[in-house]
């Protein structure tokens, strides 16, 4: 009975900890635990997001308002952990129209990202994991100095350009896309911009058995 109670107590404690939120204004650094291989959902107002992989099992978020430093105190950063990882919300009345807001987000090297933002720029550097990124207007750049290691890639624009030099692809115009499957790749990548650009930057894979981009 004592063992059962101890296990139940530990489970309850874990649930309570998982439910704790971290909330600060954008002129302060947000720091919270985030395990490797977690799923991180980012829901942001228009901004410039820079997401960088690190060797720490934590999320660190710091932002500034570009030429207008009065913007940052009016933007709210809220991280809500869950059993899969967590959700980061970036919101505030001053963030609705951009105001050159720049947000740097440091995550574990291996993090699965799901990002939704109406407009702005998303840069993802050296993050290994699945990615699902969608903007209405703006630019997405996903880069790595290592070999491109994706099992499936689907990058598309409604109007704009998709550049993927590792696939010898540079497509511009209406309803353009680059898709690729690699049998022994590891991760999945989906990126979509209704109006704008997508850049995939990395070393060509030496794997064989992949089909050419559509």
C-alpha positions as semicolon CSV with decimal commas, in nm:
position;residue;x (nm);y (nm);z (nm)
1;X;0,000;0,000;0,000
2;X;0,282;0,241;0,085
3;X;0,442;0,168;-0,253
4;X;0,113;0,233;-0,435
5;X;0,065;0,560;-0,248
6;X;0,422;0,666;-0,324
7;X;0,376;0,597;-0,694
8;X;0,046;0,783;-0,697
9;X;0,203;1,077;-0,516
10;X;0,492;1,092;-0,760
11;X;0,253;1,082;-1,054
12;X;0,045;1,362;-0,904
13;X;0,358;1,570;-0,847
14;X;0,467;1,515;-1,207
15;X;0,124;1,623;-1,333
16;X;0,135;1,935;-1,119
17;X;0,482;2,025;-1,240
18;X;0,379;1,963;-1,601
19;X;0,095;2,209;-1,557
20;X;0,306;2,500;-1,430
21;X;0,325;2,797;-1,666
22;X;0,601;3,049;-1,704
23;X;0,488;3,399;-1,801
24;X;0,701;3,712;-1,839
25;X;0,702;4,031;-2,044
26;X;0,921;4,033;-2,353
27;X;1,186;4,259;-2,199
28;X;1,276;3,974;-1,960
29;X;1,425;3,633;-2,038
30;X;1,190;3,336;-2,020
31;X;1,359;3,015;-1,906
32;X;1,191;2,678;-1,848
33;X;1,288;2,308;-1,865
34;X;1,239;2,138;-2,203
35;X;1,360;1,785;-2,263
36;X;1,528;1,669;-2,581
37;X;1,291;1,525;-2,846
38;X;1,002;1,731;-2,706
39;X;0,732;1,879;-2,927
40;X;0,731;2,259;-2,909
41;X;0,433;2,450;-3,046
42;X;0,495;2,820;-3,110
43;X;0,199;3,051;-3,163
44;X;0,318;3,406;-3,229
45;X;0,200;3,747;-3,335
46;X;0,387;3,893;-3,636
47;X;0,756;3,899;-3,550
48;X;1,100;3,782;-3,647
49;X;1,166;3,446;-3,483
50;X;1,519;3,303;-3,457
51;X;1,514;2,945;-3,324
52;X;1,854;2,799;-3,239
53;X;1,954;2,453;-3,115
54;X;2,172;2,425;-2,801
55;X;2,304;2,146;-2,578
56;X;2,081;2,248;-2,284
57;X;1,756;2,073;-2,195
58;X;1,573;2,401;-2,155
59;X;1,400;2,673;-2,351
60;X;1,537;3,028;-2,330
61;X;1,347;3,315;-2,492
62;X;1,469;3,672;-2,523
63;X;1,331;3,948;-2,743
64;X;1,377;4,312;-2,830
65;X;1,176;4,566;-3,023
66;X;1,433;4,666;-3,283
67;X;1,437;5,044;-3,321
68;X;1,155;5,081;-3,069
69;X;1,256;4,933;-2,733
70;X;0,923;5,046;-2,583
71;X;0,757;4,757;-2,768
72;X;0,907;4,469;-2,567
73;X;0,742;4,544;-2,228
74;X;0,401;4,523;-2,395
75;X;0,459;4,175;-2,543
76;X;0,385;3,869;-2,330
77;X;0,582;3,544;-2,340
78;X;0,394;3,245;-2,203
79;X;0,528;2,890;-2,191
80;X;0,287;2,612;-2,095
81;X;0,446;2,268;-2,048
82;X;0,259;1,949;-2,129
83;X;0,327;1,577;-2,150
84;X;0,469;1,608;-2,505
85;X;0,677;1,919;-2,450
86;X;0,508;2,255;-2,437
87;X;0,352;2,557;-2,605
88;X;0,507;2,902;-2,636
89;X;0,272;3,193;-2,698
90;X;0,398;3,537;-2,801
91;X;0,118;3,789;-2,785
92;X;0,030;4,148;-2,709
93;X;-0,139;4,448;-2,867
94;X;0,191;4,601;-2,977
95;X;0,283;4,278;-3,156
96;X;-0,010;4,280;-3,395
97;X;0,158;4,503;-3,649
98;X;0,515;4,378;-3,620
99;X;0,706;4,681;-3,488
100;X;1,035;4,506;-3,577
101;X;0,993;4,266;-3,287
102;X;1,275;4,009;-3,285
103;X;1,256;3,697;-3,067
104;X;1,545;3,455;-3,010
105;X;1,437;3,110;-2,891
106;X;1,698;2,858;-2,777
107;X;1,587;2,494;-2,759
108;X;1,757;2,152;-2,725
109;X;1,935;2,039;-3,042
110;X;1,671;1,770;-3,095
111;X;1,332;1,940;-3,077
112;X;1,021;1,886;-3,288
113;X;0,881;2,223;-3,394
114;X;0,530;2,328;-3,491
115;X;0,509;2,701;-3,566
116;X;0,210;2,914;-3,661
117;X;0,244;3,288;-3,726
118;X;0,036;3,517;-3,949
119;X;0,330;3,718;-4,082
120;X;0,699;3,776;-4,027
121;X;1,021;3,579;-4,057
122;X;1,115;3,241;-3,910
123;X;1,478;3,126;-3,902
124;X;1,557;2,778;-3,768
125;X;1,926;2,698;-3,718
126;X;2,075;2,361;-3,622
127;X;1,760;2,204;-3,478
128;X;1,725;1,832;-3,543
129;X;1,368;1,709;-3,540
130;X;1,038;1,719;-3,726
131;X;0,924;2,063;-3,841
132;X;0,581;2,195;-3,937
133;X;0,595;2,570;-4,006
134;X;0,327;2,788;-4,159
135;X;0,309;3,162;-4,231
136;X;0,052;3,367;-4,416
137;X;0,312;3,619;-4,536
138;X;0,687;3,632;-4,488
139;X;0,994;3,413;-4,508
140;X;1,100;3,077;-4,366
141;X;1,469;2,978;-4,353
142;X;1,577;2,637;-4,223
143;X;1,952;2,584;-4,212
144;X;2,210;2,334;-4,095
145;X;2,583;2,295;-4,146
146;X;2,534;1,917;-4,137
147;X;2,406;1,675;-4,397
148;X;2,037;1,725;-4,481
149;X;1,870;1,438;-4,299
150;X;1,497;1,443;-4,377
151;X;1,280;1,145;-4,465
152;X;1,017;1,368;-4,626
153;X;1,017;1,733;-4,732
154;X;0,722;1,941;-4,850
155;X;0,799;2,312;-4,894
156;X;0,539;2,523;-5,075
157;X;0,429;2,879;-5,146
158;X;0,105;3,017;-5,285
159;X;0,290;3,310;-5,441
160;X;0,666;3,341;-5,409
161;X;0,980;3,130;-5,426
162;X;1,117;2,807;-5,283
163;X;1,495;2,756;-5,284
164;X;1,648;2,420;-5,191
165;X;2,003;2,392;-5,331
166;X;2,059;2,046;-5,180
167;X;1,789;1,928;-5,421
168;X;1,906;2,155;-5,705
169;X;1,570;2,332;-5,682
170;X;1,484;2,701;-5,721
171;X;1,117;2,756;-5,805
172;X;0,929;3,083;-5,820
173;X;0,581;3,191;-5,921
174;X;0,230;3,077;-5,829
175;X;0,168;2,756;-5,634
176;X;0,527;2,639;-5,635
177;X;0,660;2,354;-5,424
178;X;0,957;2,128;-5,362
179;X;0,888;1,777;-5,236
180;X;1,138;1,504;-5,163
181;X;1,139;1,161;-5,003
182;X;1,448;0,979;-4,881
183;X;1,399;0,621;-4,766
184;X;1,659;0,625;-4,490
185;X;1,612;0,985;-4,378
186;X;1,509;1,057;-4,020
187;X;1,292;1,367;-3,987
188;X;0,988;1,521;-4,155
189;X;0,969;1,880;-4,278
190;X;0,664;2,074;-4,388
191;X;0,689;2,447;-4,458
192;X;0,425;2,666;-4,619
193;X;0,402;3,039;-4,689
194;X;0,096;3,178;-4,864
195;X;0,291;3,480;-4,993
196;X;0,668;3,490;-4,952
197;X;0,983;3,279;-4,960
198;X;1,122;2,954;-4,826
199;X;1,495;2,878;-4,809
200;X;1,630;2,535;-4,718
201;X;2,004;2,554;-4,653
202;X;2,220;2,249;-4,585
203;X;2,471;2,001;-4,720
204;X;2,356;1,761;-4,990
205;X;2,271;1,414;-4,865
206;X;2,474;1,124;-5,002
207;X;2,177;0,893;-4,964
208;X;2,041;0,719;-5,270
209;X;1,690;0,612;-5,366
210;X;1,529;0,954;-5,341
211;X;1,298;1,091;-5,609
212;X;1,348;1,421;-5,782
213;X;1,154;1,727;-5,663
214;X;0,816;1,778;-5,826
